[in-house]
Amino acid sequence: MLSHYVAVGDADVAYQIVGHGALDLVYFHGLGSHVEHFWDMPLYAEFLGRLATFSRLILFDRRGTGGSDDVPRGEFPTWEEWADDLRAVLDAAGSRRTAIFAAADAGPIAILFAAMHPERVSALVLFNTTARYLIDDDYPIGISPDIVDALVAGAGAIWGTAEAVRAANPDRADDAEFLRQLARQFRSAATPRAAAAQYDYIWRSLDVRRALPLIQAPTLILHVRENPIAPVEHGRYLADHIAGSTFVELPGPDLAAVSSGNAVVDEIAEFLTGERPPVEIERILTTVLFTDIVGSTDKAASLGDGRWHALLDAHDGAVREQLRRFRGREIKTTGDGFVACFDGPARAIRCTETILQAVSNLGIELRAGLHTGECEVRGDDLAGLSVHIAARVGALAAPGEILVSATVNDLVVGSGIQFTDRGEHELRGVPGNMKLYAVMA
């Protein structure tokens, strides 16, 4: 989706408008935002799409991040000047009265704007944000300057890496595709030294406590329980000092609003409209494959990082080549394995046989599991009980074995594929017992 631009002083600020809902809603978050790369990520596309079902959604990057102009190090805008980015975008979008949804270091900008322009703000939603980061005599919940030093150094060292995304969103630590895509977005939004310099400025200069009593708009404060940067007490402080505000504590530690997904959208929609939006679920019948490298941890330790990563790249290439041959669709990687789906179980089995052979030539042994059933389509991902069954079946497979559910066995009758009965098994999280079969070579 293409961006528009509005001039703020000598800088251009990037923004987008999506949807045709009855109310205007502007969403922005701080450093790391990039309005065009949002749409490359299925989770973000779904998240923003749901917001746009009940609003005319306005997105933008403040100066210093994403598609907007950079800011010189050491010459950062004041918080009031950053609030001017928001004003300019709303003016350009023709929005005279707007609900604001702001996350992380965008929160203080929204707070100042709501205090300075109460006539333009219909509602305020603050996610995982704070009025101040540093500790003070009258603000004991803040962090010390030494901790800021450590956080800034850490940001400069790992910015734009999967490690950084994982640290900020530990509940998605095993989602390799999410880590890869969000790390790419961060690299596109700012360089490591620029990010570290901005965080140093943000964490040391921020203090908008004086603006909190001036907010007149209905305010919803959402904060995750285990936030490591701005603990949940920061959210409660906002709620205690914004008259009539509503505070909702969300489970988990993840800093990104998109990671909390439907829970965040549901709370916002209900707060702004009085109703939670329906979730449209697309379902397909498909055969799901899970593969896993046997003894990957020991192999990685024995080979060392360089040789292991080279071997893993060769493994990934071999798997993808067979998926192309057999019209399989890669869903995601799991670090040392793949999740894929097929439009037919027999083709899935034939593909898995060739995958096992191809990677064995590299000295790699796999275990694999297959199940056919209905799955929810979530962007490029699949979800639902059938996915869990395939994962549990794969976990029970022996090294070098393709294990399938009874459903797969029944569907390929007449294909010439032969099976060995592996008996009934209790699959964790799946009701009842399920018969499993191993594909005979």
Number of C-alpha atoms within 10 A of each C-alpha: 12 9 15 16 17 18 15 18 10 6 16 19 26 26 27 19 19 17 17 13 14 11 18 25 28 25 18 25 26 21 22 23 25 27 24 19 20 19 16 14 17 16 19 19 17 18 21 21 16 22 25 20 17 21 22 20 25 22 26 30 30 29 23 26 28 26 25 24 18 18 15 12 13 9 8 17 14 14 20 15 15 21 21 19 25 25 18 16 26 23 12 14 16 10 18 13 17 20 24 28 23 25 25 21 21 26 25 28 28 26 26 23 24 25 19 16 13 16 13 18 23 20 21 27 25 26 24 28 27 30 23 23 24 19 14 12 7 7 13 10 18 20 19 14 14 9 12 18 14 10 17 20 16 14 20 17 14 16 22 26 18 20 16 19 24 21 16 18 20 17 15 16 15 13 15 15 18 21 21 16 20 24 22 16 22 24 18 17 25 23 16 19 16 20 24 21 19 22 20 17 17 18 20 18 14 17 16 17 18 11 18 20 13 17 24 20 22 18 25 24 24 25 31 23 18 16 20 13 21 22 21 21 15 22 24 18 16 24 20 15 16 22 16 14 18 17 18 17 15 17 13 16 21 25 26 17 22 17 20 19 16 18 14 19 19 18 19 23 18 12 18 22 13 10 13 17 18 9 9 8 10 12 15 13 15 21 27 30 31 28 27 23 21 17 13 18 11 9 14 16 10 11 12 10 11 10 13 17 13 11 18 20 12 14 23 17 14 19 22 17 15 19 21 12 10 17 15 23 17 18 16 18 18 15 15 16 21 19 22 23 24 22 17 18 24 19 17 25 25 13 22 27 19 18 21 22 16 19 20 14 11 13 9 19 19 25 23 32 29 33 30 27 18 19 22 17 14 16 13 12 16 22 13 13 14 22 25 19 25 26 22 20 27 25 17 18 22 14 14 17 21 28 30 30 22 18 18 22 24 10 13 16 11 8 9 8 14 14 16 11 14 14 12 14 13 12 18 12 10 13 8 10 12 16 15 25 24 21 16 12 9
